């Protein structure tokens, strides 16, 4: 015996999106790249350097995600801070 499935579809203005041609639906397309950066000051400065360098060739940078942190040590002192980061930007 076949089962019937009933769905209620509402066409009330309050229940639907306004699909009028003068109000097009826009969608952003984002891309994520991985970058490495370093600094002699600290990890925060390394992140800032990554964004600064990325803005030279990328437009519409939205965020940076620090994936990994490491440091170089010489004679018991940190000499260089390093980050691996993901930079997200919007494609035009």
Phi and psi in radians as a Rosetta constraint file:
Dihedral C 1 N 2 CA 2 C 2 CIRCULARHARMONIC -1.366 0.35
Dihedral N 2 CA 2 C 2 N 3 CIRCULARHARMONIC 2.469 0.35
Dihedral C 2 N 3 CA 3 C 3 CIRCULARHARMONIC -1.698 0.35
Dihedral N 3 CA 3 C 3 N 4 CIRCULARHARMONIC 2.496 0.35
Dihedral C 3 N 4 CA 4 C 4 CIRCULARHARMONIC -1.756 0.35
Dihedral N 4 CA 4 C 4 N 5 CIRCULARHARMONIC 2.355 0.35
Dihedral C 4 N 5 CA 5 C 5 CIRCULARHARMONIC -2.009 0.35
Dihedral N 5 CA 5 C 5 N 6 CIRCULARHARMONIC 2.129 0.35
Dihedral C 5 N 6 CA 6 C 6 CIRCULARHARMONIC -1.837 0.35
Dihedral N 6 CA 6 C 6 N 7 CIRCULARHARMONIC 2.345 0.35
Dihedral C 6 N 7 CA 7 C 7 CIRCULARHARMONIC -2.122 0.35
Dihedral N 7 CA 7 C 7 N 8 CIRCULARHARMONIC 2.360 0.35
Dihedral C 7 N 8 CA 8 C 8 CIRCULARHARMONIC -1.578 0.35
Dihedral N 8 CA 8 C 8 N 9 CIRCULARHARMONIC 2.136 0.35
Dihedral C 8 N 9 CA 9 C 9 CIRCULARHARMONIC -1.988 0.35
Dihedral N 9 CA 9 C 9 N 10 CIRCULARHARMONIC 2.180 0.35
Dihedral C 9 N 10 CA 10 C 10 CIRCULARHARMONIC -1.858 0.35
Dihedral N 10 CA 10 C 10 N 11 CIRCULARHARMONIC 2.280 0.35
Dihedral C 10 N 11 CA 11 C 11 CIRCULARHARMONIC -1.933 0.35
Dihedral N 11 CA 11 C 11 N 12 CIRCULARHARMONIC 0.332 0.35
Dihedral C 11 N 12 CA 12 C 12 CIRCULARHARMONIC -1.164 0.35
Dihedral N 12 CA 12 C 12 N 13 CIRCULARHARMONIC 2.535 0.35
Dihedral C 12 N 13 CA 13 C 13 CIRCULARHARMONIC -1.020 0.35
Dihedral N 13 CA 13 C 13 N 14 CIRCULARHARMONIC -0.628 0.35
Dihedral C 13 N 14 CA 14 C 14 CIRCULARHARMONIC -1.232 0.35
Dihedral N 14 CA 14 C 14 N 15 CIRCULARHARMONIC -0.401 0.35
Dihedral C 14 N 15 CA 15 C 15 CIRCULARHARMONIC -1.677 0.35
Dihedral N 15 CA 15 C 15 N 16 CIRCULARHARMONIC -0.068 0.35
Dihedral C 15 N 16 CA 16 C 16 CIRCULARHARMONIC -2.200 0.35
Dihedral N 16 CA 16 C 16 N 17 CIRCULARHARMONIC 2.824 0.35
Dihedral C 16 N 17 CA 17 C 17 CIRCULARHARMONIC -1.387 0.35
Dihedral N 17 CA 17 C 17 N 18 CIRCULARHARMONIC 2.598 0.35
Dihedral C 17 N 18 CA 18 C 18 CIRCULARHARMONIC -1.362 0.35
Dihedral N 18 CA 18 C 18 N 19 CIRCULARHARMONIC 1.866 0.35
Dihedral C 18 N 19 CA 19 C 19 CIRCULARHARMONIC -1.751 0.35
Dihedral N 19 CA 19 C 19 N 20 CIRCULARHARMONIC 0.431 0.35
Dihedral C 19 N 20 CA 20 C 20 CIRCULARHARMONIC -1.113 0.35
Dihedral N 20 CA 20 C 20 N 21 CIRCULARHARMONIC 2.437 0.35
Dihedral C 20 N 21 CA 21 C 21 CIRCULARHARMONIC -0.999 0.35
Dihedral N 21 CA 21 C 21 N 22 CIRCULARHARMONIC -0.411 0.35
Dihedral C 21 N 22 CA 22 C 22 CIRCULARHARMONIC -1.394 0.35
Dihedral N 22 CA 22 C 22 N 23 CIRCULARHARMONIC -0.180 0.35
Dihedral C 22 N 23 CA 23 C 23 CIRCULARHARMONIC -2.099 0.35
Dihedral N 23 CA 23 C 23 N 24 CIRCULARHARMONIC 1.198 0.35
Dihedral C 23 N 24 CA 24 C 24 CIRCULARHARMONIC -1.189 0.35
Dihedral N 24 CA 24 C 24 N 25 CIRCULARHARMONIC 2.637 0.35
Dihedral C 24 N 25 CA 25 C 25 CIRCULARHARMONIC -1.425 0.35
Dihedral N 25 CA 25 C 25 N 26 CIRCULARHARMONIC 2.206 0.35
Dihedral C 25 N 26 CA 26 C 26 CIRCULARHARMONIC -1.890 0.35
Dihedral N 26 CA 26 C 26 N 27 CIRCULARHARMONIC 2.559 0.35
Dihedral C 26 N 27 CA 27 C 27 CIRCULARHARMONIC -2.393 0.35
Dihedral N 27 CA 27 C 27 N 28 CIRCULARHARMONIC 2.373 0.35
Dihedral C 27 N 28 CA 28 C 28 CIRCULARHARMONIC -1.584 0.35
Dihedral N 28 CA 28 C 28 N 29 CIRCULARHARMONIC 2.510 0.35
Dihedral C 28 N 29 CA 29 C 29 CIRCULARHARMONIC -1.985 0.35
Dihedral N 29 CA 29 C 29 N 30 CIRCULARHARMONIC 2.143 0.35
Dihedral C 29 N 30 CA 30 C 30 CIRCULARHARMONIC -1.931 0.35
Dihedral N 30 CA 30 C 30 N 31 CIRCULARHARMONIC 2.628 0.35
Dihedral C 30 N 31 CA 31 C 31 CIRCULARHARMONIC -2.216 0.35
Dihedral N 31 CA 31 C 31 N 32 CIRCULARHARMONIC 2.541 0.35
Dihedral C 31 N 32 CA 32 C 32 CIRCULARHARMONIC -2.098 0.35
Dihedral N 32 CA 32 C 32 N 33 CIRCULARHARMONIC 2.280 0.35
Dihedral C 32 N 33 CA 33 C 33 CIRCULARHARMONIC -2.154 0.35
Dihedral N 33 CA 33 C 33 N 34 CIRCULARHARMONIC 2.732 0.35
Dihedral C 33 N 34 CA 34 C 34 CIRCULARHARMONIC -1.797 0.35
Dihedral N 34 CA 34 C 34 N 35 CIRCULARHARMONIC 2.332 0.35
Dihedral C 34 N 35 CA 35 C 35 CIRCULARHARMONIC -2.281 0.35
Dihedral N 35 CA 35 C 35 N 36 CIRCULARHARMONIC 2.681 0.35
Dihedral C 35 N 36 CA 36 C 36 CIRCULARHARMONIC -2.030 0.35
Dihedral N 36 CA 36 C 36 N 37 CIRCULARHARMONIC 2.445 0.35
Dihedral C 36 N 37 CA 37 C 37 CIRCULARHARMONIC -2.529 0.35
Dihedral N 37 CA 37 C 37 N 38 CIRCULARHARMONIC 2.762 0.35
Dihedral C 37 N 38 CA 38 C 38 CIRCULARHARMONIC -2.457 0.35
Dihedral N 38 CA 38 C 38 N 39 CIRCULARHARMONIC 2.843 0.35
Dihedral C 38 N 39 CA 39 C 39 CIRCULARHARMONIC -2.746 0.35
Dihedral N 39 CA 39 C 39 N 40 CIRCULARHARMONIC 2.620 0.35
Dihedral C 39 N 40 CA 40 C 40 CIRCULARHARMONIC -1.562 0.35
Dihedral N 40 CA 40 C 40 N 41 CIRCULARHARMONIC -0.165 0.35
Dihedral C 40 N 41 CA 41 C 41 CIRCULARHARMONIC -1.562 0.35
Dihedral N 41 CA 41 C 41 N 42 CIRCULARHARMONIC -0.887 0.35
Dihedral C 41 N 42 CA 42 C 42 CIRCULARHARMONIC 3.034 0.35
Dihedral N 42 CA 42 C 42 N 43 CIRCULARHARMONIC 3.090 0.35
Dihedral C 42 N 43 CA 43 C 43 CIRCULARHARMONIC -1.184 0.35
Dihedral N 43 CA 43 C 43 N 44 CIRCULARHARMONIC -0.654 0.35
Dihedral C 43 N 44 CA 44 C 44 CIRCULARHARMONIC -1.098 0.35
Dihedral N 44 CA 44 C 44 N 45 CIRCULARHARMONIC -0.720 0.35
Dihedral C 44 N 45 CA 45 C 45 CIRCULARHARMONIC -1.152 0.35
Dihedral N 45 CA 45 C 45 N 46 CIRCULARHARMONIC -0.638 0.35
Dihedral C 45 N 46 CA 46 C 46 CIRCULARHARMONIC -1.092 0.35
Dihedral N 46 CA 46 C 46 N 47 CIRCULARHARMONIC -0.702 0.35
Dihedral C 46 N 47 CA 47 C 47 CIRCULARHARMONIC -1.120 0.35
Dihedral N 47 CA 47 C 47 N 48 CIRCULARHARMONIC -0.740 0.35
Dihedral C 47 N 48 CA 48 C 48 CIRCULARHARMONIC -1.112 0.35
Dihedral N 48 CA 48 C 48 N 49 CIRCULARHARMONIC -0.689 0.35
Dihedral C 48 N 49 CA 49 C 49 CIRCULARHARMONIC -1.108 0.35
Dihedral N 49 CA 49 C 49 N 50 CIRCULARHARMONIC -0.659 0.35
Dihedral C 49 N 50 CA 50 C 50 CIRCULARHARMONIC -1.096 0.35
Dihedral N 50 CA 50 C 50 N 51 CIRCULARHARMONIC -0.798 0.35
Dihedral C 50 N 51 CA 51 C 51 CIRCULARHARMONIC -1.156 0.35
Dihedral N 51 CA 51 C 51 N 52 CIRCULARHARMONIC -0.762 0.35
Dihedral C 51 N 52 CA 52 C 52 CIRCULARHARMONIC -1.028 0.35
Dihedral N 52 CA 52 C 52 N 53 CIRCULARHARMONIC -0.787 0.35
Dihedral C 52 N 53 CA 53 C 53 CIRCULARHARMONIC -1.196 0.35
Dihedral N 53 CA 53 C 53 N 54 CIRCULARHARMONIC -0.704 0.35
Dihedral C 53 N 54 CA 54 C 54 CIRCULARHARMONIC -1.128 0.35
Dihedral N 54 CA 54 C 54 N 55 CIRCULARHARMONIC -0.599 0.35
Dihedral C 54 N 55 CA 55 C 55 CIRCULARHARMONIC -1.194 0.35
Dihedral N 55 CA 55 C 55 N 56 CIRCULARHARMONIC -0.227 0.35
Dihedral C 55 N 56 CA 56 C 56 CIRCULARHARMONIC -1.186 0.35
Dihedral N 56 CA 56 C 56 N 57 CIRCULARHARMONIC -0.551 0.35
Dihedral C 56 N 57 CA 57 C 57 CIRCULARHARMONIC -2.108 0.35
Dihedral N 57 CA 57 C 57 N 58 CIRCULARHARMONIC -0.249 0.35
Dihedral C 57 N 58 CA 58 C 58 CIRCULARHARMONIC -1.967 0.35
Dihedral N 58 CA 58 C 58 N 59 CIRCULARHARMONIC 2.522 0.35
Dihedral C 58 N 59 CA 59 C 59 CIRCULARHARMONIC -1.907 0.35
Dihedral N 59 CA 59 C 59 N 60 CIRCULARHARMONIC 2.802 0.35
Dihedral C 59 N 60 CA 60 C 60 CIRCULARHARMONIC 1.028 0.35
Dihedral N 60 CA 60 C 60 N 61 CIRCULARHARMONIC 0.759 0.35
Dihedral C 60 N 61 CA 61 C 61 CIRCULARHARMONIC -1.193 0.35
Dihedral N 61 CA 61 C 61 N 62 CIRCULARHARMONIC 2.245 0.35
Dihedral C 61 N 62 CA 62 C 62 CIRCULARHARMONIC -1.767 0.35
Dihedral N 62 CA 62 C 62 N 63 CIRCULARHARMONIC -0.668 0.35
Dihedral C 62 N 63 CA 63 C 63 CIRCULARHARMONIC -2.799 0.35
Dihedral N 63 CA 63 C 63 N 64 CIRCULARHARMONIC 2.882 0.35
Dihedral C 63 N 64 CA 64 C 64 CIRCULARHARMONIC -2.323 0.35
Dihedral N 64 CA 64 C 64 N 65 CIRCULARHARMONIC 2.356 0.35
Dihedral C 64 N 65 CA 65 C 65 CIRCULARHARMONIC -2.068 0.35
Dihedral N 65 CA 65 C 65 N 66 CIRCULARHARMONIC 2.083 0.35
Dihedral C 65 N 66 CA 66 C 66 CIRCULARHARMONIC -1.429 0.35
Dihedral N 66 CA 66 C 66 N 67 CIRCULARHARMONIC 1.939 0.35
Dihedral C 66 N 67 CA 67 C 67 CIRCULARHARMONIC -1.507 0.35
Dihedral N 67 CA 67 C 67 N 68 CIRCULARHARMONIC -0.653 0.35
Dihedral C 67 N 68 CA 68 C 68 CIRCULARHARMONIC -2.652 0.35
Dihedral N 68 CA 68 C 68 N 69 CIRCULARHARMONIC 2.618 0.35
Dihedral C 68 N 69 CA 69 C 69 CIRCULARHARMONIC -2.262 0.35
Dihedral N 69 CA 69 C 69 N 70 CIRCULARHARMONIC 2.496 0.35
Dihedral C 69 N 70 CA 70 C 70 CIRCULARHARMONIC -2.640 0.35
Dihedral N 70 CA 70 C 70 N 71 CIRCULARHARMONIC 2.999 0.35
Dihedral C 70 N 71 CA 71 C 71 CIRCULARHARMONIC -2.594 0.35
Dihedral N 71 CA 71 C 71 N 72 CIRCULARHARMONIC 2.624 0.35
Dihedral C 71 N 72 CA 72 C 72 CIRCULARHARMONIC -1.620 0.35
Dihedral N 72 CA 72 C 72 N 73 CIRCULARHARMONIC 2.422 0.35
Dihedral C 72 N 73 CA 73 C 73 CIRCULARHARMONIC -2.179 0.35
Dihedral N 73 CA 73 C 73 N 74 CIRCULARHARMONIC 2.299 0.35
Dihedral C 73 N 74 CA 74 C 74 CIRCULARHARMONIC -2.326 0.35
Dihedral N 74 CA 74 C 74 N 75 CIRCULARHARMONIC 2.248 0.35
Dihedral C 74 N 75 CA 75 C 75 CIRCULARHARMONIC 0.934 0.35
Dihedral N 75 CA 75 C 75 N 76 CIRCULARHARMONIC 0.709 0.35
Dihedral C 75 N 76 CA 76 C 76 CIRCULARHARMONIC 1.343 0.35
Dihedral N 76 CA 76 C 76 N 77 CIRCULARHARMONIC 0.190 0.35
Dihedral C 76 N 77 CA 77 C 77 CIRCULARHARMONIC -2.249 0.35
Dihedral N 77 CA 77 C 77 N 78 CIRCULARHARMONIC 2.522 0.35
Dihedral C 77 N 78 CA 78 C 78 CIRCULARHARMONIC -1.270 0.35
Dihedral N 78 CA 78 C 78 N 79 CIRCULARHARMONIC 2.194 0.35
Dihedral C 78 N 79 CA 79 C 79 CIRCULARHARMONIC -1.888 0.35
Dihedral N 79 CA 79 C 79 N 80 CIRCULARHARMONIC -0.350 0.35
Dihedral C 79 N 80 CA 80 C 80 CIRCULARHARMONIC -2.709 0.35
Dihedral N 80 CA 80 C 80 N 81 CIRCULARHARMONIC 2.313 0.35
Dihedral C 80 N 81 CA 81 C 81 CIRCULARHARMONIC -1.765 0.35
Dihedral N 81 CA 81 C 81 N 82 CIRCULARHARMONIC 2.363 0.35
Dihedral C 81 N 82 CA 82 C 82 CIRCULARHARMONIC -2.230 0.35
Dihedral N 82 CA 82 C 82 N 83 CIRCULARHARMONIC 2.539 0.35
Dihedral C 82 N 83 CA 83 C 83 CIRCULARHARMONIC -2.295 0.35
Dihedral N 83 CA 83 C 83 N 84 CIRCULARHARMONIC 2.658 0.35
Dihedral C 83 N 84 CA 84 C 84 CIRCULARHARMONIC -1.994 0.35
Dihedral N 84 CA 84 C 84 N 85 CIRCULARHARMONIC 2.160 0.35
Dihedral C 84 N 85 CA 85 C 85 CIRCULARHARMONIC -2.323 0.35
Dihedral N 85 CA 85 C 85 N 86 CIRCULARHARMONIC 2.729 0.35
Dihedral C 85 N 86 CA 86 C 86 CIRCULARHARMONIC -1.912 0.35
Dihedral N 86 CA 86 C 86 N 87 CIRCULARHARMONIC 2.172 0.35
Dihedral C 86 N 87 CA 87 C 87 CIRCULARHARMONIC -1.870 0.35
Dihedral N 87 CA 87 C 87 N 88 CIRCULARHARMONIC 2.216 0.35
Dihedral C 87 N 88 CA 88 C 88 CIRCULARHARMONIC -1.858 0.35
Dihedral N 88 CA 88 C 88 N 89 CIRCULARHARMONIC 2.289 0.35
Dihedral C 88 N 89 CA 89 C 89 CIRCULARHARMONIC -2.452 0.35
Dihedral N 89 CA 89 C 89 N 90 CIRCULARHARMONIC 2.738 0.35
Dihedral C 89 N 90 CA 90 C 90 CIRCULARHARMONIC -1.581 0.35
Dihedral N 90 CA 90 C 90 N 91 CIRCULARHARMONIC 2.324 0.35
Dihedral C 90 N 91 CA 91 C 91 CIRCULARHARMONIC -1.411 0.35
Dihedral N 91 CA 91 C 91 N 92 CIRCULARHARMONIC 2.523 0.35
